Amino acid sequence: MAVYRALGGRPEGKEWVMPARLGTGKLRAQFLSLGSLTLEFFQPFDGTGLQQKFLDEHGEGIQHFAFTVKDLDRETELMVKDGYKVLFEVGAKGGVRGAYFDAGKVGDILIELIQEAPAGTSAAKQ
């Protein structure tokens, strides 16, 4: 993160620990704003999950790109139709949902689609 801070990046919120869940191991995470771009840094620390696998195979670098979509189900259908494999889907309290896709044919990275919580829910207000 020091490199990105030197470029003018600003941490957003506090560093936090993400418990292990489907597809991931336990992670330390931090968001950082760099102009209009938001970067999310992960540090796996239990030796499991997609992030650890990426580090083992590629070293440090970009593991995935995330895009916010209005209709996750529709966009997932289109991605699958275009030949992308769904690796796993995630959900969070308040209705935030996401899906990770194998985009090996595009730079050997993952693509994450995120559908924000519906307006008026507690997750949308956070």
N, C-alpha and C positions, 0 to 999 in steps of 0.2 A: 504494500500500500504506500510505502514511502515514495516510490516513483510517481504515483498518481497524485499524491499530496503535493509533491514538488511541481507538478504541472498545474496546480491550482485546484485540485480536487478537495471537496469538503465532506467529511464523514456525516452521514445522516443517521441520527439516533445513536444508540449505544450498540456495542458489540453484543451479540447474543448467542446462545447455544441452542441449536436445533436438535431435538431428540431424534434418535433413529426412527425411521419410518420406511414404508415400502420403497425399495430402490435406493435408499440412502443409509449411510451409517450416521453416527453422531457427528455433528458438524459445528464448528464455530463460524459465525457469519457476521459480516459488516457491509452496509451499503455506503457508497461514496458517490457524490454528485460531481460531475466534471462537465460543466456547461449544461447542455440539454440532455446529456447522457447520464444514466444511473448505472453504476457498476455494483455487482454483488460479489463479494469475496467470500469463498468457502475455505475452511481448513478442516479436513477430516481428521479425527483423532481417535478413531477406534479401529482403523484398518479395514473397514468394509465399505460397501456401497459404490455407486457410480462415480462419485467424485474421487474416491481413492483409486478406483480402477483407471480413471483418466490420468491421474498423477503417475501411477505405476507405468502406464504405457507411453505417455507423452511428456511428462514433466509439467512444470507450471505453464499455465496458458488459459486461453478461453475454452471453457468446457461446454457452454451452451449460450444461445441467444434466446431471450424471452420476449414475447410479443403479447400485448393485451388485445383480446378479441371480445366482441359483443356476444357471440353465440358459439360457445366452445363445442357443442355437439355438431353443429354445422361445419365449423372449421376442421374438426377432427375428421369428419366424413370426407371432406375435400382432400385433406392430407393423405388419408389412407387410399383414396382413389388415385392420387398422384404417386403412390408407391412407397410412402413413408410408413414405417412400422411404429405402432404405439408401444412404447416400452412400459409405461405405467401412467396411471391417472392419480391425482391427489385432490383432496378436498380439505377445507379448513372450516372452523367455526364461522358462522355467519354467512356462508354461501360462496366464499372464494373457491374457485376450482381451477385445476390445471391439468395439462397432459404433456408428457415428454415423448418426443419422437426421435428415432434414429435417423440422423441426416448424414450418415457416413459418406454419401455421394456428394455432400456439400462440405468439404473441408474437415471431414471426420469429427464433426461436433454434433451436439444435440440441439433440438429446437424445442422450446417450451412455449405452450400457448396458455394464457391465463385469462380467465373470465372473472372480472371483479364482482364483488358482492353486490346484490341488488340495492339500489338507493333506498335509504331508510332503515337498513339493517345495522346492527351494532358493528359489524366488520367494516361497512362502508364509511362509518364515522370515525374510525381509528386513524 
